[in-house]
Amino acid sequence: CLLKACQNALEFRRRKFQTNAANLKQQLSWKFNGHLRKKGISGLIKVDYENMTLSIEVQMPQDTSNRAVRDTRGLSGSFVA
């Protein structure tokens, strides 16, 4: 009975963690895109919890080659709220 209660509690915590992770991922994307829009830039942020990676692609408006910026050192300004 105690083992079952612990398993149920663990499963509840796991589901809550996954929900929070998904919500955080969505909020990060919205905030990132909001900051980019203020600068007239478009972009994409990808969070991969499984591989523990964060990928950022930024499309500059004057970039006629339609290629994403991969080197963030070329960007100026701050994206911190």
N, C-alpha and C positions, 0 to 999 in steps of 0.2 A: 504494500500500500504506500509506504514512504517512497519507494523507488519510482512508482508510477507518478506520484505527486511531483517528484524532482524532474522526471522526464517531461511532464506537462509544463512545468515552470520553465524548463530549458527551451522547449519548443515555442512557448509564448514569447520568451525573450528573443529567440532567433527571428521569429516573424516580425517582432517590433523593430529589431535592428535592421532587417531588410527593408522594411517600410521607411524607416528614418533615412537609410542610405539612399533609397530611390528619391525621396523628397529632397534631400540635400543636393543630389545630382541635378535635379530639375531646377532648384533654386539657383544653384551655381550657374547653370546655363542661362537662365533669365537675366541674372545680374550681369554676367559677362557680356551678353548681347546688348543689354541696356547701355553699358559703358561704351561699347563699340559704336552704337548708333549715335551717341552724343558726339563722337568724333567723325561721323560720316563714314565709318568703316563697317564692313560686314565680316563675320567670322563664325567659327565653330569651336566648341570645347567638348572634348570627349573624356569621360571618366570611366576607367575600366577597373573596378574594384578587384576583380579576379586576378588580373595581371599587375595590379597596383601601379597603373600608369595614368598619366594625364596628358592628353594631346591637345594642342592649340593650333588652329589654323586661322590666319587673318588675311582677308582680301582687301587690298588697298584700292581705293576708287580710281586712281590714275593708272593702275596696272592693266594695260591693254592686253597683256599676254594671258590674262585670266588664270594665272598661277597663284597658289596660296603662298603666303610668306611663312617660311619655316624657321628662320633665324630671328628670334625675338629681339636680338640686339639692334636690329634695324628699325625697330619701332621706337618712337619717342613718346614721352608723357607717361603718366601713371594710370593704371587701371584699378587702383586700390580705392575702395569707398571710404 
